[in-house]
Amino acid sequence: MLIDILLITVGMALLIFSANWLVEGASSIAARLGIAPLTIGLTVVAFGTSMPELVVNVMASFGGNSGLAIGNVVGSNTINIFLILGIAALVRPINVQSKTVRIEIPFSLLAAIVLFIMANDILFDGMTESVLTRTDGLTLLAFFLIFIYYTFSSAKSDPLAPASEVKQRKTWLSIIMIIVGIGGLVGGGKVIVDSAVSMAQLLGVSDALIGLTVVAIGTSLPELATSVVAAYKGNSDIAVGNVVGSNIFNVFMVLGISGTLNPIPFHPSANVDLLVTCLASVLLFVFAVAGPGRKIDRKEGIAFILFYLAYLGYLIYGA
């Protein structure tokens, strides 16, 4: 137990260090290439911070732990908005671009809705069981390719968007920082998840609850570290793009790859968790357009955190 606690502490330190390098390197490349920081956040950063979910899901899928695989993604997406953006907004209010409100946030909501439909064969098709099949997985990957195409087709910076102060480094150094940052995030996330799961199993917690809480929180730590560091540095585009992009990656890429490699059974009881994920995306949209300016302020950040604490209480009580 003490070793697990020590490993979690080391993993968190590695996450913070790696997140700083990743944000610095990604921001530098964005400035040099004339690409909007939001685009980097939606692609490079989101991909790197989604790697822990991908690794965990592939292992869980082949290991027959369907509750862990689905719960990891659904739990992570809920945490990304309620907890991560909530904490980031407390550090500094987060400005949200008009394009993010009109396109990226609705796209993340679409991902949750598509997953809800695909995973509910019993509800929509009258089947005897619900399974995320290989066909569903390939369809999710098709949605993912559409998102990537859209993102890079609109990659040039909006001249009307406020410019963020980014320190430009040599390209080779920025690339090394990104690679080291992603590697550190994945490594740190894996150390934390493995240690946390070991502790949870010693306490006799179910796989489903582990997936929605311990594993989801563990695999979301890279997003937390990255978005908080980005918010602190004033890079709101990366802070928001990382979360929204990660949510899209988690459903369309992570579950797409997992389902394609091995079909994933879905238990109808997880529908409540899927609906909470949909609610999170809806509230993110509402908060981004409500009030003066397009931003998530500290009051809304507190509201996000309270929503998550209420949801966490529901999970623990239901266990």
TIBATI-490865 format. One line per field, with one value per residue (C-alpha): x, y, z; residue number from 1. Coordinates in pm, whole numbers, padded with zeros to 5 digits, always signed. Example, Ala and Ser with C-alpha at 12.3 -4.5 7.8 and 13.67 -1.06 7.14 Angstrom:
u: [+01230;+01367]
v: [-00450;-00106]
w: [+00780;+00714]
drengu: [1;2]
// end
This chain:
u: [+00000;+00278;+00464;+00147;+00107;+00472;+00432;+00119;+00313;+00601;+00354;+00182;+00518;+00603;+00264;+00313;+00664;+00555;+00244;+00456;+00691;+00402;+00220;+00541;+00646;+00299;+00246;+00584;+00513;+00166;+00317;+00594;+00360;+00084;-00150;-00402;-00315;-00671;-00591;-00280;-00487;-00752;-00500;-00143;-00212;-00547;-00389;-00102;-00327;-00567;-00294;-00347;-00716;-00619;-00363;-00602;-00895;-00707;-00580;-00926;-01097;-00874;-00889;-01268;-01313;-01589;-01704;-01354;-01324;-01656;-01634;-01284;-01394;-01731;-01585;-01288;-01511;-01728;-01421;-01263;-01545;-01675;-01351;-01067;-01226;-01372;-01028;-00868;-01133;-01052;-00687;-00784;-01112;-01100;-01188;-01369;-01348;-01668;-01566;-01524;-01878;-02028;-01841;-01603;-01826;-02131;-01901;-01806;-02178;-02236;-01970;-02156;-02491;-02349;-02196;-02529;-02710;-02446;-02412;-02787;-02880;-03138;-03309;-03306;-03297;-03468;-03164;-03102;-02773;-02593;-02246;-02015;-01929;-01642;-01879;-01955;-01583;-01508;-01794;-01651;-01312;-01481;-01622;-01273;-01123;-01392;-01301;-00929;-00998;-01211;-00953;-00661;-00868;-00932;-00584;-00481;-00514;-00820;-00691;-00970;-00879;-00680;-00313;-00156;+00197;+00398;+00773;+00903;+01179;+01374;+01156;+01371;+01366;+00987;+00942;+01165;+00963;+00638;+00773;+00920;+00601;+00373;+00600;+00604;+00227;+00169;+00428;+00308;-00055;+00020;+00211;-00077;-00348;-00166;-00102;-00454;-00618;-00402;-00515;-00881;-00875;-00733;-01038;-01274;-01414;-01587;-01434;-01722;-01671;-01294;-01342;-01569;-01368;-01014;-00911;-01105;-00947;-00604;-00617;-00757;-00465;-00269;-00562;-00583;-00213;-00208;-00521;-00431;-00079;-00221;-00478;-00208;+00005;-00294;-00322;-00701;-00718;-00501;-00681;-01021;-00900;-00725;-01045;-01287;-01043;-00970;-01343;-01378;-01063;-01179;-01505;-01418;-01054;-01012;-01344;-01321;-00989;-01096;-01424;-01255;-00993;-01242;-01623;-01713;-02028;-02232;-02444;-02764;-02691;-02413;-02672;-02697;-02325;-02358;-02640;-02425;-02153;-02408;-02521;-02159;-02122;-02456;-02358;-02018;-02200;-02445;-02174;-01960;-02236;-02401;-02301;-02068;-01805;-01739;-01562;-01583;-01544;-01463;-01829;-01901;-01585;-01715;-02050;-01870;-01680;-01999;-02173;-01889;-01887;-02263;-02213;-01925;-02148;-02413;-02159;-02029;-02379;-02493;-02196]
v: [+00000;+00246;+00163;+00234;+00572;+00656;+00557;+00773;+01071;+01014;+00972;+01302;+01485;+01332;+01442;+01804;+01818;+01648;+01864;+02178;+02054;+01944;+02278;+02476;+02268;+02259;+02632;+02708;+02496;+02650;+02998;+02906;+02735;+02993;+02724;+02821;+02695;+02558;+02327;+02196;+02143;+01954;+01724;+01680;+01757;+01574;+01267;+01262;+01301;+01034;+00771;+00641;+00580;+00400;+00176;+00091;+00026;-00204;-00408;-00411;-00504;-00807;-00896;-00918;-00625;-00450;-00247;-00109;-00028;+00159;+00313;+00444;+00647;+00761;+00847;+01028;+01241;+01344;+01423;+01620;+01873;+01880;+01838;+01941;+02249;+02333;+02334;+02511;+02785;+02834;+02889;+03146;+03216;+03039;+03224;+03012;+03088;+03128;+02837;+02612;+02693;+02644;+02333;+02155;+02143;+02022;+01762;+01629;+01610;+01424;+01171;+01098;+01068;+00837;+00615;+00605;+00488;+00234;+00081;+00029;-00261;-00379;-00040;+00051;-00286;-00515;-00742;-00976;-00807;-00483;-00495;-00236;-00443;-00422;-00248;+00011;+00048;+00112;+00364;+00550;+00559;+00705;+00986;+01035;+01077;+01334;+01530;+01520;+01634;+01924;+02026;+02047;+02200;+02495;+02493;+02848;+03099;+03320;+03679;+03804;+03569;+03719;+03632;+03448;+03523;+03214;+03179;+03048;+02789;+02608;+02355;+02055;+02152;+02198;+01853;+01695;+01871;+01736;+01380;+01385;+01546;+01286;+01004;+01139;+01182;+00825;+00685;+00890;+00808;+00434;+00438;+00617;+00395;+00069;+00177;+00315;+00000;-00213;-00011;-00023;-00399;-00443;-00256;-00487;-00228;-00358;-00325;-00105;+00143;+00129;+00219;+00514;+00653;+00537;+00449;+00739;+00987;+00831;+00838;+01193;+01325;+01411;+01626;+01782;+01865;+01994;+02210;+02358;+02446;+02591;+02798;+02925;+03032;+03204;+02954;+02916;+02762;+02468;+02435;+02407;+02231;+01966;+01876;+01895;+01722;+01452;+01380;+01341;+01125;+00907;+00809;+00809;+00694;+00503;+00317;+00294;+00110;-00095;-00204;-00285;-00503;-00683;-00632;-00474;-00585;-00296;-00316;-00101;+00028;+00238;+00450;+00680;+00751;+00816;+01062;+01242;+01276;+01427;+01666;+01776;+01873;+02058;+02255;+02338;+02484;+02679;+02818;+02918;+03131;+03260;+03590;+03858;+03723;+03362;+03222;+02978;+03193;+03089;+03064;+02828;+02636;+02586;+02471;+02212;+02078;+02056;+01866;+01615;+01573;+01506;+01249;+01087;+01065;+00892;+00637;+00559;+00537;+00309;+00078]
w: [+00000;+00093;-00229;-00430;-00259;-00333;-00699;-00732;-00593;-00837;-01124;-01044;-01038;-01376;-01513;-01410;-01557;-01880;-01920;-01898;-02173;-02392;-02366;-02425;-02728;-02884;-02838;-02996;-03304;-03336;-03340;-03588;-03837;-03806;-03674;-03411;-03063;-03050;-03343;-03165;-02852;-03049;-03219;-03092;-02726;-02720;-02882;-02633;-02329;-02463;-02489;-02131;-02210;-02530;-02356;-02071;-02306;-02541;-02246;-02084;-02411;-02470;-02103;-02111;-01870;-02067;-01767;-01729;-02101;-02131;-01783;-01850;-02153;-02019;-01680;-01835;-02059;-01765;-01555;-01840;-01841;-01485;-01293;-01524;-01682;-01343;-01179;-01477;-01458;-01089;-01182;-01445;-01631;-01967;-02286;-02547;-02918;-03119;-03347;-03045;-02929;-03274;-03387;-03148;-02839;-03040;-03202;-02858;-02772;-03099;-02996;-02670;-02850;-03120;-02850;-02664;-02980;-03085;-02739;-02687;-02915;-02661;-02647;-03018;-03199;-02951;-02932;-02641;-02555;-02627;-02783;-02933;-03241;-03489;-03731;-03462;-03397;-03764;-03780;-03480;-03653;-03964;-03749;-03606;-03955;-04039;-03727;-03809;-04167;-04045;-03784;-04027;-04306;-04073;-03921;-04003;-03725;-03720;-03769;-03544;-03261;-02974;-03002;-02711;-02601;-02691;-02658;-02991;-02973;-03240;-03420;-03330;-02962;-02968;-03125;-02860;-02589;-02733;-02761;-02409;-02277;-02434;-02319;-01966;-01961;-02077;-01837;-01543;-01616;-01635;-01306;-01134;-01282;-01201;-00844;-00793;-00934;-00706;-00404;-00512;-00560;-00212;-00088;-00280;-00527;-00844;-01194;-01312;-01029;-01079;-01446;-01375;-01086;-01015;-01372;-01525;-01284;-01332;-01713;-01700;-01496;-01814;-01931;-01585;-01571;-01930;-01905;-01566;-01683;-02006;-01814;-01577;-01874;-02035;-02324;-02306;-02653;-02549;-02214;-02385;-02700;-02494;-02306;-02599;-02834;-02576;-02535;-02911;-02930;-02640;-02809;-03178;-03161;-02831;-02838;-03218;-03199;-02895;-03055;-03386;-03219;-02996;-02954;-02619;-02431;-02289;-01974;-01984;-01633;-01785;-01968;-01666;-01697;-02071;-02007;-01748;-02014;-02253;-01979;-01924;-02293;-02288;-01978;-02130;-02433;-02213;-01985;-02284;-02439;-02119;-01962;-02101;-02336;-02428;-02127;-01838;-01527;-01171;-01063;-01352;-01267;-00913;-01056;-01272;-00971;-00762;-01044;-01048;-00670;-00681;-00958;-00767;-00460;-00672;-00797;-00449;-00304;-00589;-00537]
drengu: [1;2;3;4;5;6;7;8;9;10;11;12;13;14;15;16;17;18;19;20;21;22;23;24;25;26;27;28;29;30;31;32;33;34;35;36;37;38;39;40;41;42;43;44;45;46;47;48;49;50;51;52;53;54;55;56;57;58;59;60;61;62;63;64;65;66;67;68;69;70;71;72;73;74;75;76;77;78;79;80;81;82;83;84;85;86;87;88;89;90;91;92;93;94;95;96;97;98;99;100;101;102;103;104;105;106;107;108;109;110;111;112;113;114;115;116;117;118;119;120;121;122;123;124;125;126;127;128;129;130;131;132;133;134;135;136;137;138;139;140;141;142;143;144;145;146;147;148;149;150;151;152;153;154;155;156;157;158;159;160;161;162;163;164;165;166;167;168;169;170;171;172;173;174;175;176;177;178;179;180;181;182;183;184;185;186;187;188;189;190;191;192;193;194;195;196;197;198;199;200;201;202;203;204;205;206;207;208;209;210;211;212;213;214;215;216;217;218;219;220;221;222;223;224;225;226;227;228;229;230;231;232;233;234;235;236;237;238;239;240;241;242;243;244;245;246;247;248;249;250;251;252;253;254;255;256;257;258;259;260;261;262;263;264;265;266;267;268;269;270;271;272;273;274;275;276;277;278;279;280;281;282;283;284;285;286;287;288;289;290;291;292;293;294;295;296;297;298;299;300;301;302;303;304;305;306;307;308;309;310;311;312;313;314;315;316;317;318;319]
// end
